[in-house]
Amino acid sequence: MDEKLLRYVPAAKREAIRDAYRDQDGIWICLRYGWEASRTDSGCHVIHEDTIAGLRYQIAGIRRNEAETQPVFPSLQR
């Protein structure tokens, strides 16, 4: 994980981050299960941007995905 990138993530959203890195294709943030990048495709767990400005815009849209936090088969949960 690139700690330098985490300085752009507000403390309240850091628990959502599984990995953050930069490579030749840009900046990537991978989200944990139960979180989504709501400013991209529905249910998206990966943010990819070329600029810090774009990254900050996408980070602001990170939110819990309630559909993923519920058991898929509640009757099997005991």
C-alpha distances in whole Angstrom, upper triangle without the diagonal:
4,6,9,8,9,12,13,13,16,16,18,15,12,13,13,10,8,5,5,6,9,12,16,16,14,12,10,9,10,12,13,17,19,18,19,18,22,22,22,24,25,22,19,16,14,14,15,16,17,18,16,20,19,16,17,20,18,16,19,20,18,20,21,23,26,27,24,24,28,29,30,33,34,37,36,34,36
4,5,6,7,10,11,12,15,16,18,16,13,15,15,11,11,8,6,5,8,11,14,15,13,10,10,10,12,14,16,20,22,20,20,19,22,22,22,24,26,24,21,18,15,14,14,15,15,15,14,17,17,14,15,19,17,15,19,20,18,21,23,24,28,29,26,27,31,32,33,36,37,40,39,37,39
4,5,5,7,10,10,13,13,16,14,11,14,15,11,12,10,8,9,11,14,18,18,16,13,13,12,14,15,17,21,22,20,21,20,23,23,23,26,27,25,22,19,17,16,17,17,18,17,14,17,18,15,15,19,18,15,18,20,18,21,22,25,28,30,27,27,31,32,34,37,38,41,39,37,39
4,5,6,8,10,13,14,17,15,13,16,16,13,15,12,9,9,10,13,16,17,14,11,13,12,15,17,19,23,24,22,22,20,23,23,23,26,27,26,23,20,18,16,16,15,16,14,11,15,16,13,13,17,17,15,17,20,19,22,24,26,29,31,29,29,33,35,36,40,40,44,42,40,42
4,5,6,7,11,13,15,13,11,14,14,11,12,10,7,7,8,12,15,15,12,9,9,9,12,14,16,20,21,18,18,16,20,19,19,22,24,23,19,17,15,13,13,12,13,11,9,12,13,9,10,14,13,11,14,16,15,18,21,23,26,28,26,26,30,32,33,37,38,41,40,38,40
4,5,5,8,9,12,10,8,11,11,9,11,10,7,9,12,15,19,18,15,11,11,10,12,13,15,18,19,17,17,16,19,19,20,22,23,22,19,17,15,13,14,14,16,14,11,14,14,11,11,14,13,10,13,15,14,17,18,21,24,26,24,24,28,30,32,35,35,39,38,35,38
4,5,7,9,12,11,10,13,14,12,15,13,11,12,14,18,20,20,17,13,14,13,15,16,18,22,22,19,19,18,20,20,21,25,26,24,22,20,18,16,17,16,17,15,11,13,15,12,10,14,14,11,13,16,15,18,20,23,26,29,27,27,31,33,35,38,38,42,41,38,40
4,6,9,12,10,10,13,13,12,15,13,11,12,13,17,20,19,15,12,13,11,14,15,17,21,21,18,17,15,17,17,18,22,23,22,20,18,16,13,14,13,14,12,8,10,11,8,7,10,11,8,10,13,13,16,19,21,25,27,25,26,29,32,33,37,37,41,40,38,40
4,6,8,6,6,10,10,9,12,12,10,13,15,18,21,20,17,13,13,10,13,12,14,18,17,14,14,13,15,15,17,20,21,20,18,15,14,12,14,14,16,14,11,12,13,9,8,11,10,7,8,11,10,13,15,18,21,24,22,22,26,28,30,33,33,37,37,34,36
4,5,6,6,10,11,11,14,15,14,17,18,22,25,24,20,17,16,14,15,14,16,19,18,15,15,14,16,17,19,22,22,21,19,18,17,15,18,17,19,17,14,14,15,12,10,12,12,8,9,12,10,12,15,18,21,24,22,22,25,28,30,34,33,37,37,34,36
4,5,5,8,10,11,14,15,15,18,20,24,27,26,23,19,18,15,16,15,15,18,17,15,16,16,18,19,21,24,24,22,21,19,19,18,20,20,22,21,17,18,19,16,13,16,15,11,12,14,12,13,15,18,20,23,22,21,25,27,30,33,32,36,35,32,34
4,6,7,9,11,14,16,16,19,22,26,29,27,24,20,19,16,16,14,14,16,15,13,14,15,16,18,20,22,21,20,19,17,18,17,20,21,24,22,19,19,19,16,14,15,15,11,11,12,10,10,12,15,17,20,19,18,21,24,27,30,29,33,32,30,31
4,6,6,7,11,13,13,16,19,22,25,24,21,17,15,12,12,10,11,13,12,10,11,11,13,15,17,19,18,17,16,14,14,14,17,18,20,19,16,17,16,13,12,13,12,8,9,10,7,8,10,13,16,18,17,16,20,23,25,28,28,31,31,29,31
4,5,5,9,10,11,14,17,21,24,23,20,16,14,11,11,10,10,13,13,11,13,13,16,17,18,21,20,18,17,14,14,14,17,18,20,19,16,18,17,14,13,15,13,10,11,13,10,11,12,15,18,20,18,18,21,24,26,29,29,32,31,29,31
4,6,8,11,12,16,19,23,26,25,22,18,16,12,11,9,8,11,11,9,12,13,16,18,19,21,20,17,16,13,15,15,18,20,23,22,20,21,20,17,16,18,16,12,14,14,11,11,11,13,15,18,16,15,18,20,23,26,25,29,28,25,27
4,7,9,11,15,18,21,24,22,20,16,14,10,9,6,5,8,8,6,8,10,13,15,16,17,16,14,13,10,11,12,15,17,21,20,18,19,18,15,14,16,13,10,12,11,8,8,8,11,13,15,13,13,17,19,21,24,24,28,27,25,27
4,6,7,11,14,17,21,19,17,13,11,7,6,5,6,10,11,9,10,11,14,16,16,17,17,15,13,10,10,10,13,15,18,18,16,18,17,13,14,15,13,10,13,13,9,11,12,14,17,18,16,16,20,21,23,26,27,30,29,27,29
4,7,10,14,17,20,19,17,14,11,8,5,5,5,9,11,10,12,13,16,18,17,18,18,15,13,10,10,11,14,17,19,20,18,21,19,15,17,18,15,13,16,16,13,14,14,15,18,19,16,16,20,21,22,25,26,29,28,26,28
4,7,10,13,16,16,14,11,8,6,5,7,8,12,15,13,14,14,17,18,18,19,20,17,14,11,10,10,12,14,17,17,16,19,17,14,16,18,15,13,17,17,14,16,17,18,21,22,19,20,23,24,25,29,30,33,31,29,32
4,7,10,14,13,11,8,6,4,6,9,11,15,17,15,15,14,17,18,17,19,20,18,15,12,10,9,10,12,13,14,13,16,14,11,13,15,13,12,15,16,14,17,18,19,23,24,21,22,26,27,28,32,33,36,35,33,35
4,7,10,11,9,6,5,7,9,12,15,18,20,18,18,16,20,19,18,20,22,21,17,14,11,11,10,11,12,13,12,16,15,12,14,17,15,14,18,19,17,20,21,23,26,27,24,26,29,30,31,34,36,39,37,36,38
4,7,8,6,4,6,9,12,15,18,21,23,21,20,18,21,20,19,21,23,22,19,16,13,11,9,10,9,11,11,14,14,11,14,17,15,15,19,20,19,22,24,25,29,29,27,29,32,33,34,37,39,42,41,39,42
4,5,5,7,8,11,14,17,20,23,25,23,22,20,23,22,20,22,25,24,20,18,14,13,11,11,10,12,13,17,16,14,17,19,18,18,22,22,22,25,27,27,31,31,29,31,34,35,35,39,40,43,42,41,43
4,6,9,11,14,17,20,23,26,28,26,24,22,25,23,21,23,26,25,22,20,16,15,12,11,10,12,14,17,16,16,19,21,19,20,24,24,24,27,29,30,33,33,31,33,37,38,37,41,43,46,44,44,46
4,7,9,13,15,18,21,24,26,23,21,19,22,20,18,19,22,22,18,17,14,12,9,9,7,11,13,16,14,13,17,18,17,18,22,22,21,25,27,27,31,31,29,31,34,35,35,38,40,44,42,42,45
4,7,10,13,16,20,23,24,21,19,17,20,18,16,18,21,21,17,16,12,10,7,6,5,8,10,12,11,10,14,15,14,15,18,19,19,22,25,25,29,29,28,30,33,34,34,38,40,43,42,41,44
4,7,10,13,17,20,21,18,17,14,17,16,15,17,20,19,16,14,10,8,6,5,6,7,8,11,10,8,11,13,11,12,15,16,16,19,21,22,26,27,25,27,30,32,32,36,37,41,39,38,41
4,7,10,13,16,18,15,14,12,15,15,13,15,17,16,13,11,7,6,5,7,9,11,11,13,11,9,12,13,11,11,15,15,14,17,19,19,23,24,22,23,27,28,28,32,33,37,36,34,37
4,6,10,13,15,12,11,10,13,13,13,15,16,14,11,8,6,5,7,9,12,13,12,14,12,9,11,13,10,9,13,13,11,14,15,16,20,21,19,20,24,25,26,29,31,34,33,31,34
4,7,10,12,10,9,9,13,14,13,14,15,12,9,6,5,6,9,12,15,16,16,17,15,12,14,15,12,11,14,13,11,13,14,14,18,18,16,17,21,22,22,26,27,31,29,28,31
4,7,8,6,7,8,11,13,13,14,13,11,9,5,6,8,11,14,18,18,17,19,17,13,15,15,12,10,13,12,9,10,10,11,14,15,12,14,17,19,20,23,24,28,27,25,28
4,6,6,8,11,14,16,16,16,15,12,11,7,9,12,15,18,21,22,21,22,20,17,18,19,15,13,16,14,11,11,10,10,13,14,11,11,15,16,17,21,21,25,23,22,24
4,6,8,11,14,17,16,16,14,10,10,8,11,14,17,20,24,25,24,25,23,20,21,21,17,16,18,16,12,11,9,8,11,11,7,8,11,12,13,17,18,21,20,18,21
4,7,11,12,16,15,15,13,9,11,9,12,15,18,21,25,26,24,25,23,20,20,20,17,15,16,14,11,9,6,5,7,8,5,5,9,11,13,16,16,20,19,18,21
4,7,9,12,12,13,11,8,9,7,10,12,15,18,22,22,21,21,19,16,16,16,13,11,13,10,7,6,4,5,8,10,8,9,12,15,16,19,20,24,23,21,24
4,6,9,9,9,8,5,5,5,8,9,13,15,19,20,19,19,16,14,15,14,10,10,11,8,6,6,6,6,10,10,9,11,14,17,17,21,22,26,25,24,27
4,6,6,8,8,7,6,6,7,7,10,12,16,16,16,15,13,11,12,10,7,7,9,6,5,7,9,9,13,14,13,15,18,21,21,25,25,29,29,28,31
4,5,7,6,7,7,9,10,10,13,14,18,18,18,17,14,13,13,11,8,9,9,5,6,7,9,9,12,13,14,15,18,21,21,25,25,29,29,28,32
4,7,8,10,9,11,11,9,12,12,15,16,15,14,11,11,11,8,6,9,8,5,8,10,13,13,16,17,17,19,22,25,24,28,29,33,33,32,35
4,6,8,7,9,9,8,10,11,15,16,16,15,12,12,13,11,8,11,11,9,10,12,14,13,17,17,17,19,22,24,23,27,29,32,32,32,35
4,6,5,9,10,10,12,14,17,19,20,19,15,15,17,14,11,14,15,11,12,13,14,13,16,15,15,18,20,22,21,25,26,30,30,30,33
4,6,9,11,12,15,17,21,22,22,21,18,17,18,16,13,15,15,11,11,11,12,10,12,11,12,15,17,19,18,21,23,26,27,26,30
4,6,9,11,14,17,21,22,22,22,19,17,19,17,14,14,15,12,11,10,10,7,10,9,9,12,14,16,15,19,21,24,24,23,27
4,6,8,11,14,17,19,19,19,16,14,16,15,11,12,14,11,10,11,11,10,13,13,12,15,17,19,18,22,24,27,27,26,29
4,7,10,13,17,18,18,19,16,14,16,15,11,12,14,12,9,10,11,10,14,13,11,14,17,18,18,22,23,27,26,25,28
4,6,10,13,15,15,16,13,11,14,14,10,11,14,12,10,13,14,13,17,17,15,17,21,22,22,26,27,31,30,29,32
4,7,10,12,12,13,10,8,10,10,7,8,11,10,9,13,15,15,19,19,18,20,23,25,25,29,30,34,33,32,35
4,7,9,10,12,9,7,11,11,9,10,14,13,13,16,18,19,22,23,21,24,27,28,28,32,34,37,36,35,38
4,6,8,9,6,6,9,10,8,11,13,13,14,18,21,21,25,26,24,26,30,32,31,35,37,40,39,38,41
4,7,9,7,8,11,12,12,13,16,17,18,21,24,25,29,29,28,30,33,35,35,39,40,44,43,42,45
4,5,5,6,9,10,11,12,15,16,17,21,24,25,29,30,29,31,34,36,36,40,41,45,44,43,46
4,5,5,6,9,10,10,12,14,15,19,22,24,28,29,28,29,33,35,36,40,40,44,44,42,45
4,5,5,6,9,10,11,13,15,19,22,24,27,29,28,30,33,36,36,40,41,44,44,43,45
4,5,5,6,9,10,11,13,17,20,21,25,26,26,27,31,33,33,37,38,42,41,40,43
4,5,5,6,9,10,11,15,18,20,23,25,24,25,28,31,31,35,36,40,39,38,40
4,5,5,6,9,10,14,17,19,23,25,24,25,28,31,32,36,36,40,40,38,41
4,6,5,7,10,13,17,18,22,23,23,24,27,30,31,35,35,39,39,37,40
4,5,5,7,11,14,15,19,20,20,21,24,27,28,31,32,36,36,34,37
4,5,5,9,12,14,18,20,19,20,23,26,27,31,31,35,35,33,36
4,6,8,12,15,17,20,20,20,23,27,28,31,31,35,35,33,36
4,6,10,12,15,17,17,18,21,24,25,28,29,32,33,31,34
4,7,9,12,15,14,15,18,21,22,26,26,30,30,28,31
4,6,9,12,12,12,15,18,20,23,23,27,27,25,28
4,6,9,8,8,11,15,16,20,19,23,23,21,24
4,5,6,7,9,12,13,17,17,21,21,20,23
4,5,5,7,10,12,15,14,18,19,17,20
4,6,6,8,9,12,12,16,17,16,19
4,5,7,8,12,12,16,16,15,18
4,7,9,12,11,15,15,13,16
4,6,9,8,12,12,11,14
4,5,5,9,9,8,11
4,6,9,9,9,13
4,6,6,7,11
4,5,5,9
4,6,8
4,6
4
